[in-house]
C-alpha cells in the first residue's frame, strides 16, 4: 500500500510517501485509514486529539475521497490531506 501526505502534514511528518504492507492474516482486523493514521503516529498539529485522525483531515483512497473508517486493501493508495484554504 502507498501512503501519501500532503502540504503541512508532509512537512510535520518529514516524509511525503511511504510503502507499507497490510497484515493479511485471516484473523487480522481490517485496517482502516483512521487506524493507519494512528499506526503511523501522525499528528496534524494543535488540533490533534491524542493520535486520532482529526475531522479536518480528509482521506482519499485510490484518489477518491473516503470515510476514515473505510477498509483498506493491498495495493491501495491512501492520502491524507490537510484543510486547504484559498480565495
C-alpha positions, 0 to 999 in steps of 0.5 A: 500500500502507498501512503501519501501526505500532503502540504503541512502534514508532509512537512510535520511528518518529514516524509511525503510517501511511504510503502507499507504492507497490510497484515493479511492474516485471516484473523487480522482486523481490517485496517482502516485509514483512521487506524493507519493514521494512528499506526503511523503516529501522525499528528496534524498539529494543535488540533490533534486529539491524542493520535486520532485522525482529526475531522479536518483531515480528509482521506482519499483512497485510490484518489477518491475521497473516503470515510476514515473508517473505510477498509483498506486493501493491498495495493491501495493508495491512501492520502491524507490531506490537510484543510486547504484554504484559498480565495 
